[in-house]
Amino acid sequence: MVKMNKTFALLGASKTGIALAHYLEKAGLEPAFLWNRSLKGIQLARKYIQFRKESADLSQIPADVEWIIIAVKDDVIEVVVQQLLGVLKNGDGKKVFHTSGAWDSKLLEPLQKKGYRTGSFHPLISIPDIETGIRIIPGSVFSCEGIIQDDLLDLTRLIGVTGIALNSEQKETVHLGAVFVNNYVTVMIQALKQFARAKGISDDTLKRLLERLSGQAFDNAWKKSLKDSLSGPAVRGDEKTIQKHRDLLENSPELKKLYDQFLALTLRLLVEEKKL
Ligand SMILES: NC(=O)c1ccc[n+]([C@@H]2O[C@H](COP(=O)([O-])OP(=O)(O)OC[C@H]3O[C@@H](n4cnc5c(N)ncnc54)[C@H](OP(=O)(O)O)[C@@H]3O)[C@@H](O)[C@H]2O)c1
């Protein structure tokens, strides 16, 4: 891996921030400063990475760091930006990015006006804890957006991951997709486990029965058209089966609504595909 004699500050000892910092250090960037609201987060971070300086006081940020990474929870990024404005001098082209997927570099505009070059750098993975983050970052894909898009793409090469350049609108779209394919598929599986439990089917039994089918759906859906990847009552037009499912869901109004919405979406997409 190419070594890069640069320094970085991490603002937010979050799961994402620490996992990313681990790879930046491995790639030769110096972990110069860690700021976190609570000391607990700073102590936890020490298990994974030794920063030259750590503080719960943002005004302690060294003036000479070349990269500033804001990795706090989304709703607080603007707050941290405002705090930074109070403690930082002119940016002199130094690079600042955040790791949110839902938001773009516009959140950092006040810093841009102060001479910083800004961007957003989002790993398209789910990081439930730091260890998992460190384990799954290799081989992952990061979206790179903002004025420093090219620098961020360089960073992905440096840490050995894939970078894809996106504009703001594309980034928003991809994040929405990520919420559907990860968060809501997860919720759907949990809801189905709950539904099956009430009928005396254990989580493990349901997993044994449905896991392969769910894997097939993911395999096929990314590669083929809807018509070529879908089986089941909607595509066959088995009305009685569909009504039986809807009856089964009588006491599960949210799942029933989802079932109906999926059915409507399926039929519309199939009609549209036919026209192509
Ligand atoms: N987790 C993921 O799957 C994932 C994936 C890709 C991108 N991201 C992005 O990465 C960023 C961090 O997410 P995460 O899930 O890694 O976060 P996290 O582990 O839950 O950590 C949240 C961080 O935000 C700080 N924070 C919360 N409220 C604050 C406040 N009022 N003032 C100052 N700091 C505050 C916390 O500080 P304390 O320690 O003091 O509470 C902590 O450092 C987010 O922008 C997220 O969208 C997350």
The ligand as a Gaussian input file, in Angstrom:
#p B3LYP/6-31G(d) Opt

LIG

0 1
 N      -23.272000       2.912000      11.251000
 C      -23.390000       2.768000       9.950000
 O      -23.843000       1.748000       9.457000
 C      -22.941000       3.869000       9.029000
 C      -22.588000       3.526000       7.718000
 C      -22.165000       4.523000       6.853000
 C      -22.117000       5.839000       7.287000
 N      -22.485000       6.151000       8.582000
 C      -22.432000       7.571000       8.976000
 O      -21.347000       7.756000       9.883000
 C      -21.696000       8.753000      10.863000
 C      -21.587000       8.148000      12.246000
 O      -22.541000       7.106000      12.337000
 P      -22.301000       5.871000      13.348000
 O      -23.472000       4.961000      13.181000
 O      -20.934000       5.329000      13.151000
 O      -22.411000       6.661000      14.732000
 P      -22.339000       6.132000      16.251000
 O      -21.352000       5.011000      16.367000
 O      -23.712000       5.919000      16.743000
 O      -21.710000       7.399000      16.996000
 C      -22.395000       8.619000      17.048000
 C      -21.371000       9.726000      17.290000
 O      -22.059000      10.976000      17.313000
 C      -21.728000      11.643000      18.526000
 N      -22.824000      12.477000      18.985000
 C      -24.130000      12.122000      19.180000
 N      -24.849000      13.174000      19.608000
 C      -23.993000      14.220000      19.696000
 C      -24.125000      15.577000      20.079000
 N      -25.314000      16.085000      20.454000
 N      -23.030000      16.365000      20.049000
 C      -21.835000      15.864000      19.660000
 N      -21.622000      14.584000      19.284000
 C      -22.697000      13.776000      19.314000
 C      -21.456000      10.528000      19.522000
 O      -20.735000      11.027000      20.612000
 P      -20.834000      10.314000      22.062000
 O      -19.850000       9.194000      22.039000
 O      -20.467000      11.403000      23.002000
 O      -22.256000       9.851000      22.225000
 C      -20.650000       9.582000      18.637000
 O      -19.322000      10.009000      18.472000
 C      -23.119000       9.222000      10.519000
 O      -23.039000      10.362000       9.708000
 C      -23.676000       8.039000       9.722000
 O      -24.686000       8.430000       8.803000
 C      -22.885000       5.194000       9.455000

